[in-house]
Amino acid sequence: MEISPNLSLLLFQHDCLIVPGLGGFVASYKSTEFNTQGQYINPARKTIAFNQNLNTNDGLLAHHIAQKANVGFNSALDKINAWVSGLHSKLQQGETITIEGIGSLKLNEEKRIVFTPIADANFLPETYGLGKLSLGNTVVKQAAVAPKAAKSEEPASSKAIVSEKSKQTQPAPTIKPPRQKRKTSLLRKVFVAVIILIVIAALAILPDFMYHAKISTGSIIPPNGVNTSRSSSDIETGQVQTAEVQKASPLHAESSEKNTDAQPRVDTITPKTSKTDSVYYIIAGAFKSESNARGLVNALEQKGYEPKIINLHGSSLYRVGYKQYISRNEAETHLDAVRSQENNSAAWVLAVKQ
């Protein structure tokens, strides 16, 4: 079974897709752009970046492959691992790997994977297929058509007769263009301008409206193959599993080394399914051990954040968010700043239903 086509499909539905042993594909959103100088509109877009440090399996890809291929979770993991192993072999030989519908991967001189996305690729379903809309050409074409409709052709013989009669009689009076035709041309221009304003407003509002209608990307339930059990003694003693922390990122490793006997109480957010509205978090990291998650929370609190632990129903991971936001736009506005300040390029936005 081909793994590559499934990556593109999942990126239309989720903001973060981790390929175990390879890296993670993270989505970023761009709002509708209106260029007054070039007279064009760029619809809202969802683009993809690649982070080699995101390689801890979250079960999303394996669960999807298991369902589609009608195999067990472990069998799906074996297929993914074999595919990733083949990619690494080709990369080491200097080949460029093309991932269907997403982009290409290759190794640079430092033996780091470099991702090149497909130009103009858009993974936002609400605006998929919409290209750049030129406003200048639309107005010019409408203005150019209007005068042609006001003209009427006369037969050549008729023009000759009128010319001959005008020589024998008095000169023909100056003909002024009718006011009605000028009003018609003006109304057409106003009509075109109104349509353009409606299109601009629709493109600006549509993505935000559809985001709240989508199913939360954080409500994925991993299959039974993922171990969801944890030892209560690890939580009570405050022991931190540094091996798991180091897999996430350098930031997680630093926070996991901190071990205190008395840990402050941290609210664990368990989303309810009775409401339809969502809240959003910028995720700092995800852990299988709650003690590791609390270690990161303590570190973030010392930096002035208001961290939360999000334990999704049916998930074995404890996700730590820097802060809660009431809208996706607000979370994405702060995402770049958090990535820069915390040197955590793996941070991403998680939507959770209340």
Helices and strands as residue ranges (DSSP letters): H 4-13, E 16-19, E 23-30, E 33-35, E 40-42, E 45-51, H 60-69, H 73-92, E 97-99, E 103-107, E 113-117, G 125-127, E 133-134, H 136-150, H 156-168, H 179-213, H 232-237, H 242-248, H 250-256, E 268-269, E 278-287, H 290-302, E 308-310, E 318-325, H 328-342, E 348-353
